[in-house]
């Protein structure tokens, strides 16, 4: 599953996680999910072929740039909700022992230790985050299209 693979591949932040009581939130924060969210938005835009219509107005290179800028903006706009969704997936998918083990792995920067649980967490995250990904992707496409129409001539 694409989302499970993306979770397993998420970089672990060099920023130390807090010692608070919500292990799932600490794990999610350490996995720097905003960057992953931006990538997911871009992949969805590519899958939906959003570039084709925009490229008719401003050319392919400018369309690529506009979509990348819009994906970046949406990833920041909805970063907190995306991170909360990732934390919720960890919280609901794992037993307390598994959650503690995952947090220990994060603190050791041992991403490989997360692989066995990534499918379960990824499945829960995918189910619960589809709506947010769709919303962010739609807004990114709309924003890029508006920018293209505002500035566009086929010459870019």
N, C-alpha and C positions, 0 to 999 in steps of 0.2 A: 504494500500500500504506500502510495506517494507520501502521505502525511507522516506515517510511521518512519519512513526512511528519512524524511526531513527532520523529524525530531531527533533521531539517532545521530544525524549529521550536524546538528546545531552546535556551534562553538560554545565552549564554556567560558563565561566571562572571567576575566582576571580580577574583577572586583569581588572582594570577599562578600559572602552572603551573611546576613545578620544571624544572630543567635536567637531570634524570636521563635514563637511556638508553631508557626504555620510552615511546616516543612515543604508542603506543596508550593506555596508562594515563593519560598526561597529557591527551590529547584527551578521554577519557571523563570524567575528573575535572572538566575545564573546562566540559563540557556540562551540569553539574549534573543528572545523571540521576535523582536521587531524586524530584525534583518531577514529572518525566515518569512515573516509576513509579507515584506516587500517582495521577496522572491516569488512567493505564492501568488501575489497579485499580478506580477509580471507574467508568470506562467499561464495564469488564467486569461489574461489579456491576449497573449499569443495564441492560446487555444481557441479563443473566440474570434481571432483574426481582426482585432480592433484596429490594427495598423492600416489595413487596406483602405478603409474609408478616409482616414486622416491623411494617408499618403497621397490620395487624389488631390488634396488641397495644398499640402506643403511639401510633398516629396517624402520618400522613405527615411532618409537620415533624420530629418526634422521630426517626423512622426515618431520614430524610435525615441528621440530625446524627449518629446512631449509626454509620451507614455511613461518613460522612466521617471521623469519629474513628478508626474501625477501619482505614480505608484509610491514614490518616496513620501510625498505629502500625505497620502492616505495611510501609509504605514505609521507615520507619526500621529496622525489624527486619531487612529483607533488602536494605538499600541497598548494602552492600558487595558482595554477590553480584550484584546488578543492574549495578552499575558495572563489576565484573570481566567480566561477560558482554558489556557494551558494548565494553570494551577488547578482549576476545577477538574480537569481530566486526570491529573495525577492523584488528586484527592479522592475521586470516586472510583478510580480503576485499581488502586493498590491497597493492600492491607497495611495496617500501621507498621508492621515489620518491614514490608517492602518499601514503604515510603521512607522509613529511617535509613534503610540500606541505600536507597537512591540518593538521599541527601548526603550520606557519607561518601558515596562515589563522586558526587558533585564537588564536595569539599576536597577530595583527592585529585580532582580533575581527571577522573577515570571514566571517560565517555563509554568505553567498551562495556563497562558494567551495567549500563542502561539498556543495552541492546535486547536482553531477554524480556524486558517489560515494555519496550517501545511499541510493539504491535498493539497491546491492550490500551496503552495510553493514547497512541495515535488514532486508534479507532474511535475512542470516546471523544477525543479532541475534534476529529473530523466531523462526527455527528453533530457536535455542539457548536462548531465554528463555521459551518457552511454558509449560514445566513450572513454572518459578518464579512466573510470573504466575498460573497456575492455583492453585498452592499458596497464594500470598499472598491471592488473591481468596477462596478457600475459607475460609481462616482469618479473613479480615475479615468475611465473611458469618456465620460461626459465632460470632465474638466479638460482633458487633452483635446477633445473635439472642439470645445468652446475656444480654447487658445488657438487652435489651428484656424478656425473660422475668423477669429479676431485679427490674426496676423497673416493669413495665408494667401499666398499665390503659389501655384505649382512649382515655382522656382525656389521656394523655401526662403 
